[in-house]
Amino acid sequence: MSGLLDFLKALGPMGAFLVSLIDGIGLPNPGGPDYLVIFLAWTRPDSAYTSGLLAVLGALIGSLVLFWVARKGGEHYLDKKASGRRAMKFRRWFAHYGLVTVFIPALVPVVPLPMKVFVLSAGALGVSPVTFLLVMAAGKIPRYLGLAYLGKELGAHSTQWLKDHRWHFALATLALIAFLFLLVKLADMARARRALTQVQ
């Protein structure tokens, strides 16, 4: 695996594309696209944002492949690939909170949520491909371009900076999750009031 990582590093920005594509499809990958985008940004600062943009593109294409596989297979495929106790819990989250469960792990790498299960759920349960891609892009663009900026500006100190500020990221993530879930709850309440009004 380390040999593959060295190969991807040598490819430069195209390596960022390939590793994010692999990650988006849901396959094991060497080191992960976050690390590679930062590494390429500090070792090749002139192409830092190219690496970030290609990582975004690779992630979108890979996720869309997984999305379409699930779309073609339907709920039967979802049951086959994500039927464990933990996976079922995340599927229930998707059923209730929708694409919020895709956006959060797409944006924030520190969140220990299985992106693959949510992408499979989105595909199998009939989410619009355009809406899915827009949500993914809304998360991946600031994530990878932000990492490219960090790597370009801080160089080899980037990973230490991330470690030093991990609690700040954790608190910001919790605030984002609370805000988005509150919006979902408010939307649920509004739908319930409309349904009650129609019945009356």
GROMACS elastic network, one bead per residue, 0.5 to 0.9 nm:
[ bonds ]
;  ai    aj funct       b0    kb
    1     4     6  0.51513   500
    1     5     6  0.63707   500
    1     6     6  0.87781   500
    1    29     6  0.80558   500
    1    30     6  0.58070   500
    1    31     6  0.88034   500
    2     6     6  0.62315   500
    2     7     6  0.86135   500
    2    30     6  0.68222   500
    2    31     6  0.85403   500
    3     6     6  0.51190   500
    3     7     6  0.62527   500
    3     8     6  0.87193   500
    4     8     6  0.62089   500
    4     9     6  0.86201   500
    4    30     6  0.69327   500
    5     8     6  0.50600   500
    5     9     6  0.61603   500
    5    10     6  0.86081   500
    5    15     6  0.87563   500
    5    19     6  0.88286   500
    5    29     6  0.85724   500
    5    30     6  0.55215   500
    5    31     6  0.71015   500
    5    36     6  0.85848   500
    6     9     6  0.50667   500
    6    10     6  0.62325   500
    6    11     6  0.87967   500
    7    10     6  0.51095   500
    7    11     6  0.64588   500
    7    15     6  0.78334   500
    8    11     6  0.51257   500
    8    12     6  0.69102   500
    8    13     6  0.87761   500
    8    14     6  0.77145   500
    8    16     6  0.72525   500
    8    18     6  0.76620   500
    8    19     6  0.74668   500
    8    36     6  0.83410   500
    9    12     6  0.55126   500
    9    13     6  0.83051   500
    9    14     6  0.88762   500
    9    15     6  0.59913   500
    9    16     6  0.79674   500
    9    36     6  0.71248   500
    9    39     6  0.80826   500
    9    40     6  0.70666   500
   10    15     6  0.73744   500
   11    14     6  0.55968   500
   11    16     6  0.82336   500
   12    15     6  0.52991   500
   12    16     6  0.69399   500
   12    40     6  0.64404   500
   12    44     6  0.78347   500
   12    47     6  0.84370   500
   12    51     6  0.73349   500
   13    16     6  0.51123   500
   13    17     6  0.65467   500
   13    18     6  0.88831   500
   13    37     6  0.80848   500
   13    40     6  0.72135   500
   13    47     6  0.72008   500
   13    48     6  0.78912   500
   13    49     6  0.88711   500
   13    50     6  0.62476   500
   13    52     6  0.78033   500
   13    53     6  0.87387   500
   13    54     6  0.66016   500
   13    55     6  0.79168   500
   14    18     6  0.62606   500
   14    19     6  0.87168   500
   14    50     6  0.89862   500
   14    51     6  0.71962   500
   14    54     6  0.69398   500
   14    55     6  0.83479   500
   15    18     6  0.50904   500
   15    19     6  0.61409   500
   15    20     6  0.84612   500
   15    33     6  0.89706   500
   15    36     6  0.79904   500
   15    37     6  0.89586   500
   15    51     6  0.81541   500
   15    54     6  0.87843   500
   15    55     6  0.85106   500
   16    19     6  0.54108   500
   16    20     6  0.60908   500
   16    21     6  0.84207   500
   16    33     6  0.61975   500
   16    34     6  0.87940   500
   16    36     6  0.62306   500
   16    37     6  0.60732   500
   16    40     6  0.80959   500
   16    51     6  0.57933   500
   16    52     6  0.74492   500
   16    53     6  0.89206   500
   16    54     6  0.63643   500
   16    55     6  0.50504   500
   16    56     6  0.88531   500
   16    58     6  0.77842   500
   17    20     6  0.53891   500
   17    21     6  0.60541   500
   17    22     6  0.86937   500
   17    33     6  0.83171   500
   17    51     6  0.73385   500
   17    52     6  0.85363   500
   17    53     6  0.83426   500
   17    56     6  0.75302   500
   17    57     6  0.67645   500
   17    59     6  0.76006   500
   18    22     6  0.61954   500
   18    23     6  0.85528   500
   18    33     6  0.87760   500
   18    54     6  0.85969   500
   18    55     6  0.77282   500
   18    58     6  0.63445   500
   18    59     6  0.88318   500
   19    22     6  0.50582   500
   19    23     6  0.60760   500
   19    24     6  0.84804   500
   19    29     6  0.66046   500
   19    30     6  0.76739   500
   19    31     6  0.87652   500
   19    32     6  0.67494   500
   19    33     6  0.56599   500
   19    36     6  0.81270   500
   19    55     6  0.77251   500
   19    58     6  0.76010   500
   19    59     6  0.85075   500
   20    24     6  0.58755   500
   20    25     6  0.85400   500
   20    29     6  0.86004   500
   20    32     6  0.73678   500
   20    33     6  0.51871   500
   20    34     6  0.85269   500
   20    54     6  0.84294   500
   20    55     6  0.54155   500
   20    56     6  0.74349   500
   20    57     6  0.81194   500
   20    58     6  0.50462   500
   20    60     6  0.85436   500
   20    62     6  0.74129   500
   21    24     6  0.50163   500
   21    25     6  0.62860   500
   21    26     6  0.87230   500
   21    33     6  0.89011   500
   21    55     6  0.76639   500
   21    56     6  0.88844   500
   21    57     6  0.79238   500
   21    59     6  0.50126   500
   21    60     6  0.75960   500
   21    61     6  0.64780   500
   21    63     6  0.76884   500
   22    25     6  0.53158   500
   22    26     6  0.65560   500
   22    27     6  0.56635   500
   22    28     6  0.73791   500
   22    29     6  0.64883   500
   22    58     6  0.79370   500
   22    59     6  0.79535   500
   22    62     6  0.65063   500
   23    26     6  0.51301   500
   23    27     6  0.56845   500
   23    28     6  0.67787   500
   23    29     6  0.61955   500
   23    32     6  0.71255   500
   23    33     6  0.73902   500
   23    58     6  0.86022   500
   23    59     6  0.69778   500
   23    62     6  0.71309   500
   23    63     6  0.82794   500
   24    27     6  0.75870   500
   24    58     6  0.72815   500
   24    60     6  0.70037   500
   24    61     6  0.73213   500
   24    64     6  0.80008   500
   24    65     6  0.82088   500
   24    66     6  0.75169   500
   24   115     6  0.85971   500
   24   116     6  0.79367   500
   25    59     6  0.80552   500
   25    61     6  0.82485   500
   25    63     6  0.54284   500
   25    64     6  0.79542   500
   25    65     6  0.64393   500
   25    66     6  0.53397   500
   25    67     6  0.87259   500
   25   116     6  0.78806   500
   26    29     6  0.87564   500
   26    62     6  0.79119   500
   26    63     6  0.78440   500
   26    66     6  0.74494   500
   26   115     6  0.82083   500
   26   116     6  0.58333   500
   28    32     6  0.86686   500
   29    32     6  0.58748   500
   29    33     6  0.83988   500
   30    33     6  0.84982   500
   31    34     6  0.80897   500
   31    35     6  0.63665   500
   31    36     6  0.72237   500
   32    35     6  0.58206   500
   32    36     6  0.65941   500
   32    37     6  0.89386   500
   33    36     6  0.50130   500
   33    37     6  0.59679   500
   33    38     6  0.85605   500
   33    55     6  0.70296   500
   33    59     6  0.89388   500
   33   144     6  0.85419   500
   34    37     6  0.53603   500
   34    38     6  0.64084   500
   34    39     6  0.86699   500
   34    55     6  0.87897   500
   34   109     6  0.79123   500
   34   143     6  0.85086   500
   34   144     6  0.70634   500
   34   147     6  0.70733   500
   35    38     6  0.52918   500
   35    39     6  0.61033   500
   35    40     6  0.86237   500
   35   147     6  0.86443   500
   35   159     6  0.83123   500
   36    40     6  0.59869   500
   36    41     6  0.83630   500
   36    51     6  0.88637   500
   37    40     6  0.52727   500
   37    41     6  0.60371   500
   37    42     6  0.87793   500
   37    48     6  0.76458   500
   37    51     6  0.61279   500
   37    52     6  0.61375   500
   37    55     6  0.73791   500
   37   144     6  0.70321   500
   37   145     6  0.87298   500
   37   147     6  0.65854   500
   37   148     6  0.59264   500
   37   151     6  0.76777   500
   38    41     6  0.50827   500
   38    42     6  0.63964   500
   38    43     6  0.86704   500
   38    48     6  0.82387   500
   38    51     6  0.89986   500
   38    52     6  0.87422   500
   38   144     6  0.86746   500
   38   147     6  0.56720   500
   38   148     6  0.55950   500
   38   149     6  0.82625   500
   38   150     6  0.70331   500
   38   152     6  0.76831   500
   38   155     6  0.80293   500
   38   156     6  0.87419   500
   38   158     6  0.72587   500
   38   159     6  0.80546   500
   39    42     6  0.54772   500
   39    43     6  0.61625   500
   39    44     6  0.82524   500
   39   148     6  0.86472   500
   39   151     6  0.66385   500
   39   152     6  0.89670   500
   39   155     6  0.79310   500
   39   156     6  0.77904   500
   39   158     6  0.87758   500
   40    43     6  0.51259   500
   40    44     6  0.54211   500
   40    45     6  0.73275   500
   40    47     6  0.80239   500
   40    48     6  0.65253   500
   40    51     6  0.70520   500
   40   148     6  0.80134   500
   40   151     6  0.76244   500
   40   152     6  0.85403   500
   41    44     6  0.52778   500
   41    46     6  0.78662   500
   41    47     6  0.69110   500
   41    49     6  0.75368   500
   41    51     6  0.72342   500
   41    52     6  0.83035   500
   41   147     6  0.81516   500
   41   148     6  0.53301   500
   41   149     6  0.74064   500
   41   150     6  0.79087   500
   41   153     6  0.85472   500
   41   155     6  0.74349   500
   42    45     6  0.53973   500
   42    48     6  0.74711   500
   42   148     6  0.81890   500
   42   150     6  0.83985   500
   42   153     6  0.75459   500
   42   154     6  0.73706   500
   42   156     6  0.65432   500
   42   158     6  0.84514   500
   43    46     6  0.89511   500
   43    48     6  0.86609   500
   43   151     6  0.84301   500
   43   152     6  0.81275   500
   43   155     6  0.74564   500
   43   156     6  0.85514   500
   44    47     6  0.57399   500
   44    48     6  0.62629   500
   44   152     6  0.79982   500
   45    49     6  0.82187   500
   45   148     6  0.85689   500
   45   151     6  0.78586   500
   45   152     6  0.51799   500
   45   153     6  0.84284   500
   45   155     6  0.86483   500
   46    49     6  0.80379   500
   46    50     6  0.85862   500
   46   152     6  0.84138   500
   47    50     6  0.50930   500
   47    51     6  0.62830   500
   47    52     6  0.87610   500
   48    51     6  0.52591   500
   48    52     6  0.64218   500
   48    53     6  0.88391   500
   48   145     6  0.84470   500
   48   148     6  0.53766   500
   48   149     6  0.71984   500
   48   151     6  0.77071   500
   48   152     6  0.63563   500
   49    53     6  0.60208   500
   49    54     6  0.84051   500
   49   144     6  0.85778   500
   49   145     6  0.62755   500
   49   148     6  0.58229   500
   49   149     6  0.73196   500
   49   152     6  0.88163   500
   50    53     6  0.51504   500
   50    54     6  0.60476   500
   50    55     6  0.84164   500
   50   145     6  0.89483   500
   50   148     6  0.86890   500
   51    54     6  0.51998   500
   51    55     6  0.60432   500
   51    56     6  0.86478   500
   51   144     6  0.84235   500
   51   145     6  0.84657   500
   51   148     6  0.72574   500
   52    55     6  0.50791   500
   52    56     6  0.63365   500
   52    57     6  0.87693   500
   52   141     6  0.79555   500
   52   143     6  0.86203   500
   52   146     6  0.81537   500
   52   147     6  0.74698   500
   52   148     6  0.55799   500
   52   149     6  0.87015   500
   53    56     6  0.50209   500
   53    57     6  0.62698   500
   53    58     6  0.86475   500
   53   141     6  0.73374   500
   53   144     6  0.71890   500
   53   145     6  0.68016   500
   54    58     6  0.60277   500
   54    59     6  0.84417   500
   55    58     6  0.50912   500
   55    59     6  0.60687   500
   55    60     6  0.85776   500
   55   140     6  0.84533   500
   55   141     6  0.88361   500
   55   144     6  0.67439   500
   55   145     6  0.88960   500
   56    59     6  0.51492   500
   56    60     6  0.61846   500
   56    61     6  0.86639   500
   56   137     6  0.73071   500
   56   140     6  0.57316   500
   56   141     6  0.59415   500
   56   143     6  0.86222   500
   56   144     6  0.65489   500
   56   145     6  0.83728   500
   57    60     6  0.51884   500
   57    61     6  0.61745   500
   57    62     6  0.85040   500
   57   137     6  0.87570   500
   57   140     6  0.89680   500
   58    61     6  0.52286   500
   58    62     6  0.59649   500
   58    63     6  0.84047   500
   59    62     6  0.51792   500
   59    63     6  0.59548   500
   59    64     6  0.83793   500
   59   136     6  0.84620   500
   59   137     6  0.88034   500
   59   140     6  0.75764   500
   60    63     6  0.52323   500
   60    64     6  0.59921   500
   60    65     6  0.86135   500
   60   133     6  0.67887   500
   60   136     6  0.67924   500
   60   137     6  0.69946   500
   60   140     6  0.81610   500
   61    64     6  0.50661   500
   61    65     6  0.62256   500
   61    66     6  0.87918   500
   62    65     6  0.51621   500
   62    66     6  0.64614   500
   62    67     6  0.85895   500
   63    66     6  0.51232   500
   63    67     6  0.59900   500
   63    68     6  0.86324   500
   63   116     6  0.82806   500
   63   119     6  0.69404   500
   63   133     6  0.85134   500
   63   136     6  0.83658   500
   64    68     6  0.60708   500
   64    69     6  0.85151   500
   64   119     6  0.84076   500
   64   123     6  0.87257   500
   64   129     6  0.78454   500
   64   132     6  0.83985   500
   64   133     6  0.74072   500
   65    68     6  0.52565   500
   65    69     6  0.62237   500
   65    70     6  0.86976   500
   66    69     6  0.51340   500
   66    70     6  0.63067   500
   66    71     6  0.85756   500
   66   116     6  0.80093   500
   66   119     6  0.69547   500
   66   120     6  0.66574   500
   66   123     6  0.78431   500
   67    70     6  0.52634   500
   67    71     6  0.61106   500
   67    72     6  0.87582   500
   67   119     6  0.57443   500
   67   120     6  0.57179   500
   67   121     6  0.81920   500
   67   122     6  0.68175   500
   67   124     6  0.75875   500
   67   129     6  0.80583   500
   67   132     6  0.87511   500
   68    72     6  0.60545   500
   68    73     6  0.84141   500
   68   120     6  0.85695   500
   68   123     6  0.60779   500
   68   124     6  0.82773   500
   68   129     6  0.84845   500
   69    72     6  0.52983   500
   69    73     6  0.62037   500
   69    74     6  0.84940   500
   69    77     6  0.85621   500
   69   120     6  0.80625   500
   69   123     6  0.75476   500
   69   124     6  0.83894   500
   70    73     6  0.50110   500
   70    74     6  0.57290   500
   70    75     6  0.78290   500
   70    77     6  0.63379   500
   70    78     6  0.66277   500
   70   119     6  0.82174   500
   70   120     6  0.53213   500
   70   121     6  0.74879   500
   70   122     6  0.80767   500
   70   125     6  0.85620   500
   71    74     6  0.52165   500
   71    75     6  0.83605   500
   71    77     6  0.86754   500
   71   120     6  0.79209   500
   71   121     6  0.88416   500
   71   122     6  0.81175   500
   71   125     6  0.74043   500
   71   126     6  0.69201   500
   71   127     6  0.89196   500
   72    77     6  0.83411   500
   72   123     6  0.81590   500
   72   124     6  0.74572   500
   73    76     6  0.63521   500
   73    78     6  0.74059   500
   73   123     6  0.88988   500
   73   124     6  0.68959   500
   74    77     6  0.55052   500
   74    78     6  0.65227   500
   74    79     6  0.88769   500
   74   123     6  0.75744   500
   74   125     6  0.69990   500
   74   126     6  0.84329   500
   75    79     6  0.60393   500
   75    80     6  0.85105   500
   75   121     6  0.82211   500
   75   124     6  0.53711   500
   75   125     6  0.68623   500
   76    79     6  0.51193   500
   76    80     6  0.63144   500
   76    81     6  0.88029   500
   76   124     6  0.84613   500
   77    80     6  0.50103   500
   77    81     6  0.61837   500
   77    82     6  0.83610   500
   77   120     6  0.87580   500
   77   124     6  0.76260   500
   78    81     6  0.52060   500
   78    82     6  0.55897   500
   78    83     6  0.74349   500
   78   117     6  0.84923   500
   78   120     6  0.64776   500
   78   121     6  0.68206   500
   78   123     6  0.89909   500
   78   124     6  0.64600   500
   78   125     6  0.89963   500
   79    82     6  0.54614   500
   79    83     6  0.51255   500
   79    84     6  0.89182   500
   79    88     6  0.89744   500
   80    83     6  0.63048   500
   81    84     6  0.86932   500
   81    87     6  0.89885   500
   81   117     6  0.84452   500
   81   120     6  0.84867   500
   82    85     6  0.88231   500
   82    86     6  0.86617   500
   82    87     6  0.53008   500
   82    88     6  0.68510   500
   82    91     6  0.81911   500
   82   117     6  0.65530   500
   82   120     6  0.82823   500
   82   121     6  0.88813   500
   83    86     6  0.80802   500
   83    87     6  0.57831   500
   83    88     6  0.57099   500
   83    91     6  0.89313   500
   84    87     6  0.50939   500
   84    88     6  0.59920   500
   84    89     6  0.86041   500
   85    88     6  0.52114   500
   85    89     6  0.63952   500
   85    90     6  0.89247   500
   86    89     6  0.51672   500
   86    90     6  0.65236   500
   86    91     6  0.87452   500
   87    90     6  0.51458   500
   87    91     6  0.61471   500
   87    92     6  0.86918   500
   87   114     6  0.84849   500
   87   117     6  0.67207   500
   88    92     6  0.62177   500
   88    93     6  0.86117   500
   89    92     6  0.51880   500
   89    93     6  0.64043   500
   89    94     6  0.88370   500
   90    94     6  0.62810   500
   90    95     6  0.86191   500
   90   101     6  0.86139   500
   90   113     6  0.84388   500
   90   114     6  0.81128   500
   90   117     6  0.70692   500
   90   118     6  0.72808   500
   91    94     6  0.50150   500
   91    95     6  0.61531   500
   91    96     6  0.87127   500
   91   117     6  0.70371   500
   91   118     6  0.69221   500
   91   121     6  0.65726   500
   92    96     6  0.63065   500
   92    97     6  0.84624   500
   93    96     6  0.52744   500
   93    97     6  0.57498   500
   93    98     6  0.74516   500
   93   101     6  0.72641   500
   93   118     6  0.88399   500
   94    97     6  0.51767   500
   94    99     6  0.69807   500
   94   100     6  0.79078   500
   94   101     6  0.60033   500
   94   102     6  0.82941   500
   94   117     6  0.89413   500
   94   118     6  0.64477   500
   94   121     6  0.70114   500
   94   122     6  0.79224   500
   95    98     6  0.57492   500
   95   121     6  0.82214   500
   95   125     6  0.87456   500
   96   184     6  0.85419   500
   97   100     6  0.58872   500
   97   101     6  0.64929   500
   97   181     6  0.72520   500
   97   184     6  0.65238   500
   97   185     6  0.88003   500
   98   101     6  0.61474   500
   98   102     6  0.77302   500
   98   118     6  0.87417   500
   98   122     6  0.79358   500
   98   127     6  0.89679   500
   98   184     6  0.88875   500
   99   103     6  0.61995   500
   99   104     6  0.87717   500
   99   118     6  0.80928   500
   99   122     6  0.75800   500
   99   127     6  0.87289   500
   99   131     6  0.88485   500
   99   132     6  0.74328   500
   99   135     6  0.71502   500
  100   103     6  0.50734   500
  100   104     6  0.62565   500
  100   135     6  0.84116   500
  100   177     6  0.85118   500
  100   180     6  0.69952   500
  100   181     6  0.78254   500
  100   184     6  0.86497   500
  101   104     6  0.58607   500
  101   105     6  0.71130   500
  101   106     6  0.88474   500
  101   113     6  0.84476   500
  101   115     6  0.81528   500
  101   118     6  0.65538   500
  102   105     6  0.60782   500
  102   106     6  0.61957   500
  102   107     6  0.87908   500
  102   115     6  0.65592   500
  102   118     6  0.59111   500
  102   119     6  0.68694   500
  102   122     6  0.84895   500
  102   132     6  0.84093   500
  102   135     6  0.73106   500
  102   136     6  0.69856   500
  102   139     6  0.85402   500
  103   106     6  0.50726   500
  103   107     6  0.61130   500
  103   108     6  0.85815   500
  103   135     6  0.58440   500
  103   136     6  0.61169   500
  103   137     6  0.87258   500
  103   138     6  0.73171   500
  103   139     6  0.55649   500
  103   140     6  0.86078   500
  104   107     6  0.52918   500
  104   108     6  0.60036   500
  104   109     6  0.86658   500
  104   111     6  0.76077   500
  104   113     6  0.86205   500
  104   139     6  0.71126   500
  104   173     6  0.81368   500
  104   176     6  0.82214   500
  104   177     6  0.73408   500
  105   108     6  0.52143   500
  105   109     6  0.61129   500
  105   110     6  0.78943   500
  105   111     6  0.58454   500
  105   112     6  0.76674   500
  105   113     6  0.61800   500
  105   114     6  0.77732   500
  105   115     6  0.63072   500
  105   139     6  0.78643   500
  106   109     6  0.70883   500
  106   115     6  0.74149   500
  106   135     6  0.85518   500
  106   136     6  0.62306   500
  106   137     6  0.82914   500
  106   138     6  0.82248   500
  106   140     6  0.56012   500
  106   143     6  0.77899   500
  107   136     6  0.82364   500
  107   137     6  0.89772   500
  107   138     6  0.75620   500
  107   140     6  0.56010   500
  107   141     6  0.81258   500
  107   142     6  0.71462   500
  107   143     6  0.54905   500
  107   144     6  0.87903   500
  108   111     6  0.59773   500
  108   139     6  0.77015   500
  108   140     6  0.87599   500
  108   143     6  0.69617   500
  108   169     6  0.83117   500
  108   173     6  0.71903   500
  109   112     6  0.78024   500
  109   143     6  0.81079   500
  110   113     6  0.88161   500
  110   166     6  0.82048   500
  110   169     6  0.78376   500
  110   170     6  0.73427   500
  110   173     6  0.85491   500
  111   114     6  0.89494   500
  111   170     6  0.80922   500
  111   173     6  0.78018   500
  113   116     6  0.88677   500
  113   117     6  0.88204   500
  113   118     6  0.88794   500
  114   117     6  0.57544   500
  114   118     6  0.70020   500
  115   118     6  0.53048   500
  115   119     6  0.61726   500
  115   120     6  0.86128   500
  116   119     6  0.51679   500
  116   120     6  0.60956   500
  116   121     6  0.85067   500
  117   120     6  0.51391   500
  117   121     6  0.60762   500
  117   122     6  0.86140   500
  118   122     6  0.61057   500
  118   123     6  0.86463   500
  119   122     6  0.50574   500
  119   123     6  0.62746   500
  119   124     6  0.86057   500
  119   132     6  0.86273   500
  120   123     6  0.52136   500
  120   124     6  0.60138   500
  120   125     6  0.83646   500
  121   124     6  0.52212   500
  121   125     6  0.57971   500
  121   126     6  0.84681   500
  121   127     6  0.86289   500
  122   125     6  0.54931   500
  122   126     6  0.64019   500
  122   127     6  0.52876   500
  122   128     6  0.83727   500
  122   129     6  0.87729   500
  122   132     6  0.75070   500
  123   126     6  0.56983   500
  123   127     6  0.60853   500
  123   128     6  0.82844   500
  123   129     6  0.78947   500
  123   132     6  0.86877   500
  124   127     6  0.78757   500
  126   129     6  0.84922   500
  127   130     6  0.86496   500
  127   131     6  0.72749   500
  127   132     6  0.67546   500
  128   131     6  0.52388   500
  128   132     6  0.61341   500
  128   133     6  0.86752   500
  129   133     6  0.61200   500
  129   134     6  0.85967   500
  130   133     6  0.51798   500
  130   134     6  0.61748   500
  130   135     6  0.86769   500
  131   134     6  0.51326   500
  131   135     6  0.62478   500
  131   136     6  0.86190   500
  132   135     6  0.52867   500
  132   136     6  0.62127   500
  132   137     6  0.86107   500
  133   136     6  0.50121   500
  133   137     6  0.59753   500
  133   138     6  0.84639   500
  134   137     6  0.50787   500
  134   138     6  0.60684   500
  134   139     6  0.87358   500
  135   138     6  0.50662   500
  135   139     6  0.65242   500
  135   140     6  0.87379   500
  136   139     6  0.52929   500
  136   140     6  0.60146   500
  136   141     6  0.83916   500
  137   140     6  0.50304   500
  137   141     6  0.55819   500
  137   142     6  0.84917   500
  138   141     6  0.59882   500
  138   142     6  0.71620   500
  138   143     6  0.89254   500
  139   142     6  0.62586   500
  139   143     6  0.63679   500
  139   144     6  0.89457   500
  140   144     6  0.59986   500
  140   145     6  0.82226   500
  141   144     6  0.56613   500
  141   145     6  0.59296   500
  141   146     6  0.80640   500
  142   145     6  0.53041   500
  142   146     6  0.55021   500
  142   147     6  0.82971   500
  143   146     6  0.52471   500
  143   147     6  0.62695   500
  143   148     6  0.87140   500
  144   147     6  0.50165   500
  144   148     6  0.60818   500
  144   149     6  0.85514   500
  145   149     6  0.61260   500
  145   150     6  0.85429   500
  146   149     6  0.50825   500
  146   150     6  0.61713   500
  146   151     6  0.86475   500
  147   151     6  0.60868   500
  147   152     6  0.84911   500
  147   158     6  0.86167   500
  148   151     6  0.51701   500
  148   152     6  0.60855   500
  148   153     6  0.85767   500
  149   152     6  0.51549   500
  149   153     6  0.60903   500
  149   154     6  0.83995   500
  150   153     6  0.52945   500
  150   154     6  0.57855   500
  150   155     6  0.74561   500
  150   158     6  0.61236   500
  150   161     6  0.89345   500
  151   154     6  0.54481   500
  151   156     6  0.73279   500
  151   157     6  0.80703   500
  151   158     6  0.55991   500
  151   159     6  0.84340   500
  152   155     6  0.56273   500
  152   158     6  0.86646   500
  153   158     6  0.81989   500
  154   157     6  0.54146   500
  154   158     6  0.52487   500
  154   159     6  0.89944   500
  154   161     6  0.82959   500
  155   158     6  0.57145   500
  155   159     6  0.87925   500
  156   159     6  0.71048   500
  156   160     6  0.82049   500
  157   160     6  0.53631   500
  157   161     6  0.61889   500
  157   162     6  0.88079   500
  158   161     6  0.50785   500
  158   162     6  0.63339   500
  158   163     6  0.87467   500
  159   162     6  0.50758   500
  159   163     6  0.62889   500
  159   164     6  0.86554   500
  160   164     6  0.60696   500
  160   165     6  0.86000   500
  161   164     6  0.50481   500
  161   165     6  0.62322   500
  161   166     6  0.84912   500
  162   165     6  0.52283   500
  162   166     6  0.58560   500
  162   169     6  0.86237   500
  163   166     6  0.51377   500
  163   167     6  0.84306   500
  164   167     6  0.78135   500
  164   168     6  0.87480   500
  165   168     6  0.52478   500
  165   169     6  0.64477   500
  165   170     6  0.87115   500
  166   169     6  0.50880   500
  166   170     6  0.61014   500
  166   171     6  0.87014   500
  167   171     6  0.61022   500
  167   172     6  0.84576   500
  168   171     6  0.52442   500
  168   172     6  0.61435   500
  168   173     6  0.84929   500
  169   172     6  0.50797   500
  169   173     6  0.59676   500
  169   174     6  0.85628   500
  170   173     6  0.50689   500
  170   174     6  0.62122   500
  170   175     6  0.86677   500
  171   174     6  0.50889   500
  171   175     6  0.62211   500
  171   176     6  0.86198   500
  172   175     6  0.50887   500
  172   176     6  0.61718   500
  172   177     6  0.86272   500
  173   176     6  0.50002   500
  173   177     6  0.60864   500
  173   178     6  0.85228   500
  174   177     6  0.50724   500
  174   178     6  0.60830   500
  174   179     6  0.85318   500
  175   178     6  0.51410   500
  175   179     6  0.61244   500
  175   180     6  0.86590   500
  176   179     6  0.51058   500
  176   180     6  0.61360   500
  176   181     6  0.84803   500
  177   180     6  0.52659   500
  177   181     6  0.59947   500
  177   182     6  0.83696   500
  178   181     6  0.52532   500
  178   182     6  0.59862   500
  178   183     6  0.86538   500
  179   182     6  0.50981   500
  179   183     6  0.63637   500
  179   184     6  0.88396   500
  180   183     6  0.50833   500
  180   184     6  0.64171   500
  180   185     6  0.87679   500
  181   185     6  0.62074   500
  181   186     6  0.86137   500
  182   185     6  0.50028   500
  182   186     6  0.61415   500
  182   187     6  0.85410   500
  183   186     6  0.50863   500
  183   187     6  0.61510   500
  183   188     6  0.86034   500
  184   187     6  0.50362   500
  184   188     6  0.61651   500
  184   189     6  0.86690   500
  185   189     6  0.62245   500
  185   190     6  0.86283   500
  186   189     6  0.50659   500
  186   190     6  0.61804   500
  186   191     6  0.86458   500
  187   190     6  0.50545   500
  187   191     6  0.61936   500
  187   192     6  0.85861   500
  188   191     6  0.51566   500
  188   192     6  0.61588   500
  188   193     6  0.86969   500
  189   192     6  0.50252   500
  189   193     6  0.62098   500
  189   194     6  0.86497   500
  190   193     6  0.51569   500
  190   194     6  0.62503   500
  190   195     6  0.86512   500
  191   194     6  0.50984   500
  191   195     6  0.61385   500
  191   196     6  0.85865   500
  192   195     6  0.50937   500
  192   196     6  0.61386   500
  192   197     6  0.85982   500
  193   196     6  0.50608   500
  193   197     6  0.61208   500
  193   198     6  0.86401   500
  194   197     6  0.50644   500
  194   198     6  0.62364   500
  194   199     6  0.87286   500
  195   198     6  0.51404   500
  195   199     6  0.63129   500
  195   200     6  0.87631   500
  196   199     6  0.51608   500
  196   200     6  0.63051   500
  197   200     6  0.51953   500
